Structure formats: C-alpha cells, structure tokens
Amino acid sequence: MKVFKIAIPIIIIISILSVDYYNKYYKDNTDFENESIYLYVIKDDSLGFTDSISKYFKSTKTFYKVAEKLGYLNNKKTGRFKIDKGVGNNEIVRSLKFNNTPVNVTFNNQERIENLASRVSKQILEDSLSLIKAFRNEDFLKENGLNDKNVLSIFIPNSYNVYWNTTSDDFRDKMLTEYNKFWNQVRSKKAENMGLSKLEVISLASIVQIESRKIDERPKVAGLYINRLKKKMRLQADPTVIYTIKEYYNNFDTIIRRVLYRDLKLNSDFNTYKIKGLPPGPITMPDISAIDAVLNYEKHNYLFMVANPSNRGYHLFASDLQGHNRNKRAYIRWINSKGIYR
C-alpha cells in the first residue's frame, strides 16, 4: 500500500514533466495564417532576429529556452529559412539550422551594371555597392576576357535560384556559369559561322532589343544589321545614339523619344553613327529572344529601316536609299504631327 502511495506522486510528476516537455518542444508555437513563412536571419543581428520571430511565434519565451538547449542561439546561421505552420519549437529550431531556402532572383533588361546591382540587391542580402565592386573586379574581368564596357554581357535576363545570403562574388560567378551554359554548342557554332564572338552577338542583340520590341520582327532587324556589317557600313542605330546622349549627360533616367541631327555628332565608342562596326559592349541587357534573333537572323537585302507610323512598334524596311528616304519622310511627317521634338 505504501509503495502504491509513493508511486502516485511520481507518476504525477512524470506526467507533469512530460506535458511540460511536449509543450516546450512539440506543441504548435506558430502564429501565422499561411501554410509557411520565411524568416530572414542575419547571424549577428540579435535585435532583428527577435523582431522577426515575435511576429510569427506564440511564445518567444519557450522558443528561446528550446533554442538554447539545442545549441542554436550561439550558432545562428545567416539565411532564409522556411517555417511550416503548426510546428513546435523543436522543428522550428531544426528548420533554422538546416532549411536555408533559395530565392528566385529575377532581372530583365537593365541598361548598366549599376541598374543590375540595384535590382539584385533588393532580392538578396548583399547591397548594390558590394555587387558593383564584385562585377567590376579587375582580376575577374581580366581572367575572363572582359572589361567595364562589356561585363554586362554575361548577365542573361532570367530567374535564378540562389541563396539569399550568397556573397557578391558567388552571385557574380554563378551568373558567369549560367552565361557559359547558355552558350551551348549550337549557339556557339552559329556565332562562329557568323564571324562574331559571343560578346559581339550580345552587343548586337542589345541594339536589336531596343530597336524592336516586337519579338517576331527581331530576326528581320538583326538581318539588316548583319547586312550592314558585311558591307562595312556604319550601323547608324538610333538606340546607340540614345545611349550616347544618356552617357554624355550622365543621366540615364531621361526619356528620349526623338534623336536630333546634332545628337549624331556626339563622340562616343557607343555612337554607331560615328564608329565603324559594333559598340564595345551592350547598350542594355538583351533578353534571350533578342540574342536568338541575332543567331537566327533573317536573310534579306534590307539595309535601311524607320519606324512604321501606321503599324506601331514595327518598321518600314528598304534595300536602297531612295526607298528609305521615302519611308523616312512619312515617319518625319507623323512625328511632327504628334509634336514630338525630343
């Protein structure tokens, strides 16, 4: 009887301890509506970490107790960690230790390295200055046959899975790897058959990208520029003049809808009214459709083009100067009628 009386309190104590252990480690401690959330953790930012978890956990007190017991608090990792709804502190700590989840970094047609760095910095931990420094690192450029004017070429617009806490150097190196993957055997062979380097294809594609927003027209536009290159003619591409104007006045936020004759005289390596051949780098980041339009350019005899007033977004093409001047007069009448003077 005495043994029974003693056993009852022990059972009660064990039960209480078991319930307490369960509540601390396994009872649902999440407080959000979605099926999961992501915590962005910076290793040495204790205040930011506290602010983050207080939004999503029912009890930060029990979380900290379990996190300390499991050795997490002194060994936090920087990253983006997925936390599922309905889990307890044990699973939360486990996720914070082992569930660093990549982000989808997306960028499109950026004009300059500065624009790209700004866009990427909004999606990963690194700031834009750190990214710019990595992109323009002299050793990196020299090792890969690049320079400040053409380094934008290696960034192919797309979505890429990278860790939120990836370093600037690692992000840059991943983009170079993706660039090399993009230039598969088929694309590389087409560029070789055209007599153009990969970097030259990107530079031409950047002009085609801006010259025509219509994807179905881009192979025809590319073919026109290829014809000019073959005939040793200047490309005389207005998008390169617009880039030159922005570069000359150091104002890439300005919107230029009309190129004036005086603009054609601006001295720049990018002004294809002044230089022969291709500019030394892209005037924007061309997307895949523009690059493939160059690699699969349409074969024809056109050498001139001007915007088509009656079919917005498309162009009128001509194989001789007489036909071009006729098309050009129609375009100038239209643009004057719209009151567009800059």
MARFI-227566 format. One record per residue (C-alpha): residue in one letter; x, y, z. Coordinates in steps of 0.2 Angstrom, whole numbers, plus 2048, in hexadecimal, padded with zeros to 3 digits. Layout:
<torzas>
- a|X|Y|Z
...
</torzas>
This chain:
<torzas>
- m|800|800|800
- k|80E|80C|805
- v|817|808|7F4
- f|807|80C|7EB
- k|805|81D|7F4
- i|817|822|7F0
- a|815|81D|7DE
- i|806|828|7DB
- p|810|838|7DE
- i|81E|832|7D3
- i|812|82E|7C5
- i|80A|840|7C7
- i|81B|848|7C6
- i|820|83E|7B7
- s|810|843|7AF
- i|812|855|7B3
- l|824|855|7AC
- s|81F|84B|79D
- v|811|858|799
- d|81D|866|79C
- y|82A|85E|791
- y|81D|85C|783
- n|817|86E|785
- k|828|875|783
- y|82F|86A|775
- y|820|863|76B
- k|810|86D|76E
- d|80C|879|760
- n|815|88A|763
- t|811|892|752
- d|806|8A1|750
- f|803|8A5|73E
- e|7F5|8A1|731
- n|7FF|89B|722
- e|805|889|720
- s|817|88F|723
- i|821|89E|725
- y|833|8A3|722
- l|83E|8AA|730
- y|84D|8B5|729
- v|85B|8B3|736
- i|86B|8BC|738
- k|877|8B3|743
- d|87C|8C2|74E
- d|86C|8CC|74E
- s|864|8C6|75E
- l|858|8D5|75E
- g|852|8D1|74D
- f|850|8BF|751
- t|845|8C3|760
- d|83A|8CE|756
- s|838|8C1|748
- i|833|8B3|753
- s|828|8BD|75E
- k|81C|8C0|74F
- y|81A|8AD|74C
- f|81C|8A3|75C
- k|80F|8A2|76A
- s|81C|8A1|778
- t|82E|8A8|775
- k|832|8A3|787
- t|830|890|784
- f|838|892|773
- y|848|89A|77B
- k|849|88C|788
- v|848|87E|77B
- a|854|888|76F
- e|861|889|77E
- k|85F|877|783
- l|862|872|771
- g|871|87D|76F
- y|86A|888|762
- l|86B|899|769
- n|87E|899|76A
- n|87F|892|758
- k|872|89B|74E
- k|874|89B|73B
- t|871|8A9|72F
- g|864|8A4|722
- r|852|8A2|71D
- f|849|895|726
- k|838|88D|723
- i|82D|88A|732
- d|81D|87F|730
- k|80D|883|738
- g|808|879|747
- v|819|873|74D
- g|821|874|75E
- n|832|87C|764
- n|83C|86C|761
- e|837|86C|74E
- i|839|87F|74D
- v|84B|87E|754
- r|84E|870|748
- s|848|87A|739
- l|853|889|73E
- k|862|87D|73F
- f|860|873|72F
- n|852|87B|724
- n|85B|88A|71B
- t|850|88C|70C
- p|855|894|6FC
- v|84C|8A4|6F4
- n|847|8A6|6E2
- v|852|8B5|6DD
- t|84A|8BD|6CD
- f|851|8CB|6C2
- n|84D|8D1|6B1
- n|854|8DE|6A5
- q|85F|8E9|6B0
- e|869|8F7|6A7
- r|878|8F7|6B2
- i|881|8ED|6BF
- e|87B|8FA|6CC
- n|869|8F6|6C7
- l|86C|8E3|6C8
- a|874|8E5|6D9
- s|866|8EF|6E0
- r|859|8E2|6DA
- v|862|8D3|6E1
- s|865|8DC|6F2
- k|853|8DD|6F5
- q|852|8CA|6F3
- i|861|8C4|6FD
- l|86A|8C9|70D
- e|879|8D2|704
- d|878|8E4|701
- s|87A|8EC|6EF
- l|88B|8F4|6F3
- s|892|8E3|6F8
- l|88A|8DB|6E8
- i|892|8E9|6DD
- k|8A3|8E6|6E4
- a|8A2|8D4|6E1
- f|89B|8D6|6CF
- r|8AA|8E2|6CB
- n|8B7|8D9|6D4
- e|8C7|8DB|6C9
- d|8CD|8C9|6CC
- f|8BD|8C2|6C7
- l|8BB|8CD|6B8
- k|8CD|8C9|6B2
- e|8CB|8B6|6B5
- n|8BC|8B5|6AB
- g|8C0|8C0|69C
- l|8B4|8CE|6A2
- n|8B5|8E0|6A5
- d|8AA|8EE|6AD
- k|8A1|8F1|69D
- n|89C|8DF|699
- v|89A|8D6|6AA
- l|887|8D9|6A9
- s|887|8CC|69B
- i|889|8BD|6A7
- f|879|8C1|6B0
- i|86B|8B8|6A6
- p|859|8BE|6AB
- n|850|8B0|6B4
- s|84C|8A9|6C5
- y|859|8A1|6CF
- n|859|896|6DF
- v|866|89D|6EB
- y|867|89E|6FE
- w|862|8AE|706
- n|872|8B0|70F
- t|87D|8AC|700
- t|88C|8B7|6FF
- s|88F|8C4|6F1
- d|89D|8BA|6EA
- d|893|8AA|6EA
- f|884|8B2|6E2
- r|890|8B9|6D4
- d|898|8A8|6D1
- k|888|89F|6D0
- m|882|8AB|6C3
- l|892|8A8|6B9
- t|88E|895|6BB
- e|87D|898|6B4
- y|883|8A3|6A6
- n|88F|895|6A1
- k|881|888|6A2
- f|876|893|697
- w|884|893|68A
- n|881|881|685
- q|889|878|676
- v|87B|87D|66B
- r|87B|890|66F
- s|88E|890|66F
- k|88F|889|65E
- k|882|895|657
- a|88C|8A4|65E
- e|89C|89C|656
- n|894|89A|645
- m|88F|8AC|646
- g|8A1|8B2|649
- l|89B|8BA|65A
- s|8A2|8B6|66B
- k|895|8B3|679
- l|898|8C4|680
- e|895|8CC|66F
- v|884|8C2|66D
- i|87F|8C9|67E
- s|883|8DB|679
- l|879|8D9|669
- a|86B|8D1|672
- s|86A|8E0|67E
- i|867|8EB|66F
- v|85A|8E0|667
- q|852|8DF|679
- i|84F|8F1|679
- e|84C|8F4|667
- s|83D|8E8|666
- r|832|8E3|675
- k|829|8D7|669
- i|831|8C6|66B
- d|82B|8C0|65A
- e|834|8CF|651
- r|844|8CD|65A
- p|84C|8C0|64E
- k|848|8CC|640
- v|850|8DB|649
- a|85F|8D0|64D
- g|861|8CB|63B
- l|862|8DD|636
- y|870|8E1|642
- i|879|8D1|63C
- n|878|8D8|62A
- r|87F|8E8|630
- l|88E|8E0|639
- k|891|8D5|629
- k|892|8E4|61E
- k|89D|8EE|62B
- m|88F|8FB|62D
- r|88D|904|63D
- l|87E|8FD|647
- q|876|90E|64A
- a|86B|907|657
- d|861|914|660
- p|861|90A|671
- t|873|90C|672
- v|871|91F|670
- i|865|91F|67E
- y|871|916|689
- t|87E|922|684
- i|874|931|689
- k|870|929|69A
- e|882|926|69C
- y|888|937|696
- y|87D|940|6A2
- n|87E|932|6B0
- n|86C|931|6B1
- f|865|920|6AE
- d|854|924|6B5
- t|850|930|6A7
- i|843|92A|69A
- i|848|92E|688
- r|83B|92B|67A
- r|843|934|66C
- v|855|934|666
- l|85B|945|65F
- y|868|948|652
- r|874|950|65E
- d|873|940|669
- l|87B|936|65B
- k|88B|940|65D
- l|88E|93C|66F
- n|89E|933|671
- s|89D|922|67A
- d|8A3|910|677
- f|890|90C|678
- n|88A|918|66A
- t|888|90D|65B
- y|886|91D|650
- k|898|921|654
- i|8A1|910|656
- k|8A3|902|64A
- g|89C|8F1|64F
- l|895|8EC|660
- p|896|8F6|670
- p|8A2|8EF|67D
- g|894|8E8|688
- p|881|8E7|68A
- i|876|8F6|68B
- t|86A|8EC|696
- m|868|8DA|69C
- p|861|8D1|68D
- d|854|8C3|691
- i|856|8B2|68A
- s|84A|8B5|67B
- a|855|8C4|675
- i|864|8B9|676
- d|85C|8AB|66D
- a|856|8B7|660
- v|867|8BC|65C
- l|86D|8AA|65C
- n|85F|8A6|650
- y|85E|8B6|646
- e|853|8B7|637
- k|85C|8B7|627
- h|856|8C6|61B
- n|85D|8D5|612
- y|857|8E3|61E
- l|863|8F0|623
- f|858|8FE|62A
- m|849|8FF|636
- v|83E|90C|63E
- a|830|90A|64A
- n|81F|906|642
- p|812|914|646
- s|804|909|641
- n|809|8F9|64A
- r|810|8FF|65B
- g|81E|8F5|662
- y|823|8EF|650
- h|82F|8F6|643
- l|82F|8FA|630
- f|83E|8F2|628
- a|847|8F7|618
- s|855|8F0|60E
- d|85B|900|607
- l|85C|913|60C
- q|84E|918|600
- g|842|90D|609
- h|848|911|61A
- n|847|924|617
- r|835|921|612
- n|831|918|621
- k|83B|924|62C
- r|830|933|625
- a|820|92A|62A
- y|827|927|63C
- i|82D|939|63E
- r|81C|940|639
- w|814|934|646
- i|820|939|654
- n|81E|94B|650
- s|80B|949|651
- k|80C|942|662
- g|817|951|668
- i|825|946|66D
- y|835|951|66D
- r|840|947|67A
</torzas>
